[in-house]
């Protein structure tokens, strides 16, 4: 017997919402790691909690490099990502 469908909407109870966030975050990060291993893929995931805490996964150093380029602009976090591969020396990884 399968699981029942749930309605995707905001969870009103803050404790239940935090527990759900934690479980789903861990599941998503686990799937990202599995995808990287099984398919030899470069995978990067960034998750921001409702409090602004960052959780991330990078399958390699080259994926993680752009994640370190975070800037605070007008009190909002902006991510600067580079699409092309760059040498590690640009990021100070000599």
CNS distance restraints for C-alpha pairs under 8 A (distance, minus, plus):
assign (resid  10 and name CA) (resid  17 and name CA) 7.96 0.50 0.50
assign (resid  11 and name CA) (resid  16 and name CA) 7.06 0.50 0.50
assign (resid  11 and name CA) (resid  17 and name CA) 5.38 0.50 0.50
assign (resid  12 and name CA) (resid  16 and name CA) 7.98 0.50 0.50
assign (resid  12 and name CA) (resid  17 and name CA) 7.11 0.50 0.50
assign (resid  13 and name CA) (resid  17 and name CA) 6.04 0.50 0.50
assign (resid  14 and name CA) (resid  18 and name CA) 6.13 0.50 0.50
assign (resid  15 and name CA) (resid  19 and name CA) 6.26 0.50 0.50
assign (resid  16 and name CA) (resid  20 and name CA) 6.05 0.50 0.50
assign (resid  17 and name CA) (resid  21 and name CA) 6.05 0.50 0.50
assign (resid  18 and name CA) (resid  22 and name CA) 6.14 0.50 0.50
assign (resid  19 and name CA) (resid  23 and name CA) 6.23 0.50 0.50
assign (resid  20 and name CA) (resid  24 and name CA) 5.99 0.50 0.50
assign (resid  21 and name CA) (resid  25 and name CA) 5.81 0.50 0.50
assign (resid  21 and name CA) (resid  49 and name CA) 7.99 0.50 0.50
assign (resid  22 and name CA) (resid  26 and name CA) 6.19 0.50 0.50
assign (resid  23 and name CA) (resid  27 and name CA) 6.20 0.50 0.50
assign (resid  24 and name CA) (resid  28 and name CA) 6.02 0.50 0.50
assign (resid  25 and name CA) (resid  29 and name CA) 6.18 0.50 0.50
assign (resid  25 and name CA) (resid  47 and name CA) 7.61 0.50 0.50
assign (resid  26 and name CA) (resid  30 and name CA) 6.07 0.50 0.50
assign (resid  27 and name CA) (resid  31 and name CA) 6.20 0.50 0.50
assign (resid  28 and name CA) (resid  32 and name CA) 6.22 0.50 0.50
assign (resid  29 and name CA) (resid  33 and name CA) 6.28 0.50 0.50
assign (resid  29 and name CA) (resid  45 and name CA) 7.31 0.50 0.50
assign (resid  29 and name CA) (resid  56 and name CA) 7.84 0.50 0.50
assign (resid  29 and name CA) (resid  57 and name CA) 6.57 0.50 0.50
assign (resid  30 and name CA) (resid  34 and name CA) 6.22 0.50 0.50
assign (resid  31 and name CA) (resid  35 and name CA) 6.06 0.50 0.50
assign (resid  32 and name CA) (resid  36 and name CA) 6.26 0.50 0.50
assign (resid  32 and name CA) (resid  43 and name CA) 6.51 0.50 0.50
assign (resid  32 and name CA) (resid  44 and name CA) 7.59 0.50 0.50
assign (resid  32 and name CA) (resid  45 and name CA) 7.29 0.50 0.50
assign (resid  32 and name CA) (resid  57 and name CA) 7.65 0.50 0.50
assign (resid  33 and name CA) (resid  37 and name CA) 6.30 0.50 0.50
assign (resid  33 and name CA) (resid  43 and name CA) 7.64 0.50 0.50
assign (resid  33 and name CA) (resid  57 and name CA) 7.77 0.50 0.50
assign (resid  33 and name CA) (resid  59 and name CA) 6.83 0.50 0.50
assign (resid  34 and name CA) (resid  38 and name CA) 5.87 0.50 0.50
assign (resid  35 and name CA) (resid  39 and name CA) 5.70 0.50 0.50
assign (resid  35 and name CA) (resid  40 and name CA) 7.46 0.50 0.50
assign (resid  35 and name CA) (resid  41 and name CA) 6.75 0.50 0.50
assign (resid  35 and name CA) (resid  43 and name CA) 7.59 0.50 0.50
assign (resid  36 and name CA) (resid  40 and name CA) 5.17 0.50 0.50
assign (resid  36 and name CA) (resid  41 and name CA) 4.56 0.50 0.50
assign (resid  36 and name CA) (resid  42 and name CA) 6.05 0.50 0.50
assign (resid  36 and name CA) (resid  43 and name CA) 5.85 0.50 0.50
assign (resid  36 and name CA) (resid  59 and name CA) 6.20 0.50 0.50
assign (resid  37 and name CA) (resid  41 and name CA) 7.10 0.50 0.50
assign (resid  41 and name CA) (resid  59 and name CA) 7.90 0.50 0.50
assign (resid  42 and name CA) (resid  58 and name CA) 7.76 0.50 0.50
assign (resid  42 and name CA) (resid  59 and name CA) 5.81 0.50 0.50
assign (resid  42 and name CA) (resid  60 and name CA) 6.85 0.50 0.50
assign (resid  42 and name CA) (resid  63 and name CA) 6.59 0.50 0.50
assign (resid  43 and name CA) (resid  57 and name CA) 7.77 0.50 0.50
assign (resid  43 and name CA) (resid  58 and name CA) 5.85 0.50 0.50
assign (resid  43 and name CA) (resid  59 and name CA) 5.31 0.50 0.50
assign (resid  43 and name CA) (resid  60 and name CA) 7.83 0.50 0.50
assign (resid  43 and name CA) (resid  63 and name CA) 6.85 0.50 0.50
assign (resid  44 and name CA) (resid  56 and name CA) 7.43 0.50 0.50
assign (resid  44 and name CA) (resid  57 and name CA) 5.61 0.50 0.50
assign (resid  44 and name CA) (resid  58 and name CA) 4.44 0.50 0.50
assign (resid  44 and name CA) (resid  59 and name CA) 6.44 0.50 0.50
assign (resid  44 and name CA) (resid  63 and name CA) 6.02 0.50 0.50
assign (resid  44 and name CA) (resid  64 and name CA) 7.05 0.50 0.50
assign (resid  45 and name CA) (resid  56 and name CA) 5.42 0.50 0.50
assign (resid  45 and name CA) (resid  57 and name CA) 5.17 0.50 0.50
assign (resid  45 and name CA) (resid  58 and name CA) 6.55 0.50 0.50
assign (resid  46 and name CA) (resid  54 and name CA) 6.93 0.50 0.50
assign (resid  46 and name CA) (resid  55 and name CA) 5.89 0.50 0.50
assign (resid  46 and name CA) (resid  56 and name CA) 4.45 0.50 0.50
assign (resid  46 and name CA) (resid  57 and name CA) 6.72 0.50 0.50
assign (resid  47 and name CA) (resid  54 and name CA) 5.80 0.50 0.50
assign (resid  47 and name CA) (resid  55 and name CA) 5.08 0.50 0.50
assign (resid  47 and name CA) (resid  56 and name CA) 6.14 0.50 0.50
assign (resid  48 and name CA) (resid  52 and name CA) 5.42 0.50 0.50
assign (resid  48 and name CA) (resid  53 and name CA) 5.44 0.50 0.50
assign (resid  48 and name CA) (resid  54 and name CA) 4.69 0.50 0.50
assign (resid  48 and name CA) (resid  55 and name CA) 6.29 0.50 0.50
assign (resid  49 and name CA) (resid  53 and name CA) 5.22 0.50 0.50
assign (resid  49 and name CA) (resid  54 and name CA) 6.64 0.50 0.50
assign (resid  49 and name CA) (resid  55 and name CA) 7.91 0.50 0.50
assign (resid  57 and name CA) (resid  64 and name CA) 7.81 0.50 0.50
assign (resid  58 and name CA) (resid  63 and name CA) 5.66 0.50 0.50
assign (resid  58 and name CA) (resid  64 and name CA) 5.21 0.50 0.50
assign (resid  59 and name CA) (resid  63 and name CA) 6.62 0.50 0.50
assign (resid  59 and name CA) (resid  64 and name CA) 7.63 0.50 0.50
assign (resid  60 and name CA) (resid  64 and name CA) 6.36 0.50 0.50
assign (resid  61 and name CA) (resid  65 and name CA) 6.18 0.50 0.50
assign (resid  62 and name CA) (resid  66 and name CA) 7.85 0.50 0.50
assign (resid  62 and name CA) (resid  85 and name CA) 7.55 0.50 0.50
assign (resid  62 and name CA) (resid  88 and name CA) 7.68 0.50 0.50
assign (resid  63 and name CA) (resid  67 and name CA) 7.48 0.50 0.50
assign (resid  64 and name CA) (resid  68 and name CA) 6.86 0.50 0.50
assign (resid  65 and name CA) (resid  69 and name CA) 7.46 0.50 0.50
assign (resid  65 and name CA) (resid  91 and name CA) 6.95 0.50 0.50
assign (resid  66 and name CA) (resid  80 and name CA) 6.88 0.50 0.50
assign (resid  66 and name CA) (resid  81 and name CA) 5.24 0.50 0.50
assign (resid  66 and name CA) (resid  82 and name CA) 6.33 0.50 0.50
assign (resid  67 and name CA) (resid  79 and name CA) 7.38 0.50 0.50
assign (resid  67 and name CA) (resid  80 and name CA) 7.81 0.50 0.50
assign (resid  67 and name CA) (resid  81 and name CA) 7.18 0.50 0.50
assign (resid  69 and name CA) (resid  79 and name CA) 6.48 0.50 0.50
assign (resid  69 and name CA) (resid  80 and name CA) 5.74 0.50 0.50
assign (resid  69 and name CA) (resid  81 and name CA) 7.34 0.50 0.50
assign (resid  70 and name CA) (resid  77 and name CA) 6.91 0.50 0.50
assign (resid  70 and name CA) (resid  78 and name CA) 6.06 0.50 0.50
assign (resid  70 and name CA) (resid  79 and name CA) 4.97 0.50 0.50
assign (resid  70 and name CA) (resid  80 and name CA) 6.31 0.50 0.50
assign (resid  71 and name CA) (resid  77 and name CA) 5.99 0.50 0.50
assign (resid  71 and name CA) (resid  78 and name CA) 5.48 0.50 0.50
assign (resid  71 and name CA) (resid  79 and name CA) 6.54 0.50 0.50
assign (resid  71 and name CA) (resid  80 and name CA) 7.62 0.50 0.50
assign (resid  72 and name CA) (resid  76 and name CA) 5.70 0.50 0.50
assign (resid  72 and name CA) (resid  77 and name CA) 4.88 0.50 0.50
assign (resid  72 and name CA) (resid  78 and name CA) 6.25 0.50 0.50
assign (resid  73 and name CA) (resid  77 and name CA) 6.27 0.50 0.50
assign (resid  73 and name CA) (resid  78 and name CA) 6.54 0.50 0.50
assign (resid  86 and name CA) (resid  90 and name CA) 7.10 0.50 0.50
assign (resid  87 and name CA) (resid  91 and name CA) 7.84 0.50 0.50
assign (resid  88 and name CA) (resid  92 and name CA) 6.47 0.50 0.50
assign (resid  88 and name CA) (resid  93 and name CA) 5.08 0.50 0.50
assign (resid  88 and name CA) (resid  94 and name CA) 6.28 0.50 0.50
assign (resid  89 and name CA) (resid  93 and name CA) 5.29 0.50 0.50
assign (resid  89 and name CA) (resid  94 and name CA) 4.96 0.50 0.50
